[in-house]
Amino acid sequence: MRWRWTWSSFVAISPAMTNPESDNEAKAREAAARQRYFALTLIRLTGVALVMFGFLIIRQRFGWVQGNNAKIMGTIIAFVGLFQALIVPRALIRAWRTPPQ
């Protein structure tokens, strides 16, 4: 077996495949993998943005929240951003993984 790069992961290519994919199926799989890759990237980036926004709230850079409320609210938003940046992409990758054949 040999390995080749795709957008989503390594895909095993066997020289003795009995049912090769048609060109349209391969293009559809590649397009779906590309869309999933960009979705994961967007989810990670928005998670990082939420973490930074949470830190700004904790530092009380906004006038609409001050004092102890700012620290509580900023901490919650920062933890939600961490969850979104670290846990959600892994869960989506597991859900989108191609089952072994």
Order of alpha helices (4+ residues) and beta strands (2+ residues): beta-beta-alpha-alpha
